[in-house]
Amino acid sequence: MPTIFFKIFLGLIFLIALTQLTLNLSYQEVAIPITGQSLAVLVVTALLGARKGSLTISLYLLLGGIGLPVFANGGSGWEIFTKGSGGFLYGFLIAGGLTGWLAERWGIAHFLKNIGMMGIGTGVILLFGVGHLTAKYGLEKALEYGFFPFWPGAIIKIIAGAVILSICHAIINKQ
């Protein structure tokens, strides 16, 4: 059975890898990166639980903050937390902790509960992201650039996360 450190390490590698999968969409002449970050954050915390999952997300944010290019499009540095995507980044920690907590209570055996868990986590990430953008640019711009372009991808990631969790549950229970 893998140790706690190995599980956290695997979660961190999974998160970094999915973050690097980026689809750049153009929305009114602005490049908007759609990544696997939020999907990985929520899947990792659902699988590891609130404490270990939050530690994994914290390590990810720390690595990016100190300069390792682990954020979307190879971004790094503390200043990223003050830029437009900053709210999404610190929203990962809150959403991840909540998702891990829900997984500890609900389990990951039921697809519809997984949908709910992923939906709640995604909602929290979007809330922090849009809130941060609202403080910087106002609500209209925040919704225009921080919500509307992302919600279709968010729905796909919610469903994908629920499927991944259900598959993981089936694999874990076979052992």
N, C-alpha and C positions, 0 to 999 in steps of 0.2 A: 504494500500500500504506500503510495507516494507521501512524502512528508509535507507538512504545511508550507514550507519554503519552496518546495518543488512545485506545488499547486499554484502558489502565488507567482512564481517565475513563469510557469506555463500560461497563466492568465495574462501576465504582462506581455509575453511574446505574442499571444493571440491578439491582444489589444493593439499593439504596435503594428502587427502585420495587417490587420483589417483597416487601421487608420491610413495605411499607405495605399490602399485600394481607393482611388479617387476618381470620380466622374465629375468633370468640370462642366457645369451648365452655364449658359449665358442668359441673364435676365436683365433686360433693358441696359445692355452694354456693360454689365457688371458680371465678372466671373464668380460663380457661386460653387464652391466645392461640396459635392455630396460624397461622404466617406462612410466607411464601415465603423467609424468611431462609436457612435451611439449604440449601434447593434452590439458591438463587442463589449462595451461598458455594461450593458444590461444583461447580456448572456453570462459574462464572467461573474458578475455579482450575484446573479441568480444561482449559479452553480457553486460558488464559493461561500455564499452567505454574506450577511451584512458586514461583519468585522473583517474577514479575510478579503472579501471583495473590495471594501472601502480602502483597505491597506494597499491592495493592488492598484486601484485608481489613484490613490495618493502618490504612490511610487511613480506611476506614469506621469502625473502632473509635475512632480518634482524633477524627474529626468528631463522633461521638456523645458521646465523653468530654468534649470541650470545650463541649458544650451544644447542638449542632445536633440537632433532633428526628428523627434518622434510624433509631433503634431501633424495635422493635415498639410500636405504639400511640403513636408520637411521643415515646417515651422518650429521655432524654439525661442526660448528667452522669456524672462518675466514680463516684458512689455506686451507680449501677446495677450496677457490677461486683461489689459486695459484697452485693447483694440476691439473691433466689432465682434469677433468670435469669442471673446473672453468669457462672456456669460454662459455660453454653451460649455466651455471647459470647466468652470467651477460648478456648473449645473450637473456635470457628470458625477461629481462626488456625492452630491445630495441625492440625485436620482438613483445612483448605484447603491447607496446605503439603503434607501427605501426599497428598491427592488430586491436586494439581498434579504432584507427583513421580511418582505412579503413572501419570498420563496421559502424562508424558514418556517413560516406559518402555513402557507398554502401547499407547499411542495411543488414539484414540476411535473407531476403525473398527468394532469388534466390540461388538454389543449386550450380550452376556453379560459381557464385560470391563467395559463401562460399568456394568452392574448391580453387579458386584463392587466397582468403584471407588466408586460412590455408596454402596453398603452399608457399606464400610469407613469412608468419611468420616462417614456418619451415625452409625455405631457410636462413633466417636471423639467426636463432638459429644455424644451421649447419655452417654458415659462421663464426660466433663468436667462436663456438666450435673448428672448424678446424683451424681457425686463431690462437687461443690460443695454441693449440697443435703444430702447425707449429713453433711458437716462442720457444716452449720448446724442441721439438724433430726433427724438420725438416718436410718438406711437405710430403715426402714419408710415414713416420710413421704416420703423422697426418691423411692422407687419409686412410691408412691401418687400423688404430684403431679408428678414429673419424668420418669417413664418410661411407666407404664401408659396415661395419657391420650394420649401422643404416638406410641406405636409404630404404630398403624394409619395415621396421617398420614405417618409416616416411610416406611412401605412404599410408599405412593402416591408420595411425593416421590422415592424411589429409582428407581422405574419411570419417572416423568416425567423425571427427570434423565437417565436412560439414553436415553430417546427423544430428548430435546433434543440430547444429544451426538451421537447417531447422525444426526439431521437436520443438525446443524452440519457434521459430517464430510462428508455427501453434498453440501451446498452448497459447502463449501470445495473439494472435489475437482472440482466442475463448472467452477470458474474456471480 
